Amino acid sequence: MRQQSGGGYELRFAVNYLSGFLLTTLLLPLIRAAAPARIVNVSSAGQQAIDFDDVMLTHSYSGVRAYCQSKLAQVMFTFDLARIIQRGAMQPHDDTGGGVVFCGVEDAGIGV
C-alpha cells in the first residue's frame, strides 16, 4: 500500500532519500567547519532504475520498487555530494558493502 509523508512524498523515498539529502544539505556548512569530517550514507544492494516520469510512484506502486528507487537516489546523491565537496576535508562514503553492516543496534534489543 502506497503511503505518503506529511509533505506528500512517497514515504520510502522521503525517509530513505529526501530526509538524508535535506539533513546533509542543512548541516553541510557546520560539517565543513568541523573538518576533518565524514558523511556516511548507508545504502543497500537493492537498487532499481528511477522512473523519472513517476518518481513518487503514483501510477504503478510497488513497495520493493519504491525502496530500490530510493536507495539508488541515495547512492546518486553520494556521488553528487563528492563532486560538491571537491576533495575537500570531507569524505563522502556509501557503505553498501554487499552485506550487512552491524552498528550495535542488535545489542539494543531492536529487531533488525
N, C-alpha and C positions, 0 to 999 in steps of 0.2 A: 504494500500500500504506500503510495507516494505521500510524503509528509513535507510540510513547508516550515521554514524557520519563521520567527516573528517578523523578519524583513521580507518574507515572501519568496525566499530562495529555496530550492530543493534542499532538504535537510542534510543529506550526506555531503553534498557539495559545500554547503555553508559550514558544517562542522569540520570536515576534513581538509578543505582548501581555503575558503574565504576567511575563516577565523584566524588561521595561521598567517595568511597574507596580510590581513589588517593589523594583527598584533606586531608582526615583524616590521611593517611599514611605520607604525606609530612609534615603535621602540628604536628604530634604526639610528636616529641621532644620539640617543643615550648609549646604545651599543658601540657606536663608533667612538664616543668619548671614553668608553671604558676599555679601549684597546690595550692589550690584545684580547680579542673576543671571538666567540664562535657561535654560529647559528646552526642548530641541528634540526633537520626536518626528517621525521621518521615516516617512511612511506611503506609500500607493500609491493610484492612481486605481482600482485593482481592489478594490472593496468589495462586500460582499453582506450582505443581512439575516441577522441571527444567529437561528438556531433555538434558542430558549431551552429547548425541551424536549429538545434533543440537542446541547448546546454542544460536547461533545467528539467529536461525530460518530461515536458508537459504532454507530448503526443504519444510516446510509447515508453512507458515506465517499466524498469526492472531494477530491483534493489541492488543486484550484483553489478549491473551496468552502471548505476549511479555511483556505487562505491569505487569501481575501477576507473571511471572517468575522473572522479575527484582525486584519486591517487596519482593519476597521470598529470593532472593540473598542478598538483603539489610538486612533482618532480620537475615539470616545466618551469615553475616559479623558482625552484632552486637554481636551475641553470641561468635564468634571467637575473636572479639575485647575484650570482657570481659575476656576471657582466657589470651590474650596477656597482658592486663593491670594487671591481677592477684591481684585484690582487692587493687590496689594502691590508690593514692589520687584521681584518676579519676573514674567517674561512667558512663559507657555507658548506654543509655536509649533508648528503642524503643517505641515510642509513637503511637501505633496503636489505642489503646483505644476503638476500635469498633465503632467509630463515627467520628464526625468532630471536628477538633481542630481549634479554631478561634485564629488567631495570629495578628489581626489588618489589614490584607490585605483587608478585606471587606470595611474598612473605607477609603482605599486609592483609591477607585473607580475602582478597578480592578475586573473584573468578575471572580468568582471562581466557 
